[in-house]
Amino acid sequence: MNKTLLAVVAAGVPAIASAQSSVTLYGIIDEGISYTSNVATANPDGSVSGHSAIRLMSGVMQQSRWGLRGVEDLGGGLKTVFVLENGFDASTGKLAQGGLLFGKKAYVGLSGPFGVVTVGRQYDTNVDILGPFEVGDQWGGYMAAHPGDLDNFNNTNSTNNAIKFTSNPYRGFTVAAMLGLGGVAGDFARNRIWSASAAYVNGPFALGIGYLSVANPNTSFFGSTGSPAPTLGGIPGSNMASPVYAGFASARTMTVIGAGAAWTVGAATLGATWSNTRFRDLGDAASGPNPQGLAGTALLNNAEVNFRYQFTPALLWGAAYDYTNGASVGGRDGATYHQVATGVDYLLSKRTDVYLIGVYQQASGTDSTGHAAVAAINGPSASANGRQAVVRVGMRHRF
């Protein structure tokens, strides 16, 4: 885990270890076949029933992408760094992130003895610090991420207009902070996003904590691609794709407090994450639709425990259990989601691997849309009732 964590933190400062100026083309192609049980399908009479589906899906373990990263040595320990990274769908060739050319990352900055400062479209600091502790960033891909990626540990949403600082590791500690400027004339608080996180790595033990605050999340965070707002759960104008939180589009503020830890003993690693996500001040019509007339705060708690074992340098197996509970809002009980996942990853070479992932989710209670909660594993369409399973066989190549 410590190697994984440091690698992800270092991703914010690509190629700074190189002493010479360079530009590198890199990428990932991830493609495979996914079977999904119980996909909700509308019938001619208006009812909904569940049917299984098999389809090619791109970018499950990691999103398919290509990018350019570079560094220029300015002397005196100072370097210029930049990244331009595009996400795409290998099944169809179309652009991801709502059609943005560089929808994953687009930033430039300076690195020095204390760390790196970058400006542009970037990940929030919880993604860098806490993401490596959850299975979605390890062997499970986005299908094994937390329901709806409600805490953004799996980086469903990037941040526009962001200024970010990531320190160099010092005695095992790394700190990071980010401010995303809202860009609204006369109202500096609107659409503003900020985060602060810290990590500590000491031999086999790793720990991370972080905080994320998002103003007007429906437009600033979930609508950061600028793509047309979908109609989900009968809520036109909500950019929030998952029924786990689609009904909370009118929140004035979204906050996430999170923590993660991992302990490695030999070939085995035991990890855990916890997050508290709050959609505050519901009912702000300027932020998003509120057809249910919700008010107050919607609270979602998530906890994950995971385990992985490296049988050989080429073969890894992992398993995880995830629990999500939503507190009552609008005079009704919230939804509860139980999710289990397991996966095997086998390296054919240093750049190519094949993998098998299985995820099962069970939902109960009332979800954010005011309806009976349905299972909604990330990626496939939601189920017709409270149960859903996905099996994925894929191949990933890095270049």
Buried (B, 14 or more C-beta within 10 A) or exposed (E): BBEBBBEBBBBBBBBBEEEEEEEEEBBBBBBBEBBBBBBBEEEEEEEEEBEEBEEEBBBBBBBBBBBBBBBEBEEEEEBBBBBBBBBBBBBEEEBBBBEBEBBBBBBBBBBBEEBBBBBBBBBBBBBBBBBBBBBBBBBBBBBBBBBBBBBBBBBBBBBBBBBBBBBBBEEBEBBBBBBBBBEBEEEEEBBBBBBBBBBBBEEEBBBBBBBBBBBBBBBBBBBBBEEEBBEBBBBEBBBBBBBBBBBBBBBBBBBBBBBBBBBBEEEEBBBBBBBBBBBBBBBBEEBBBBBBEBEEBBBBBBBBBBBBEBEEEEEBBBBBBBBBBBEEBBEEBBBBBBBBBBBBBBBEEEEBBBBBBBBBBBBBBBBBBBEEBBBBBBBBBBBBBBBBBBBBEBBBBBE
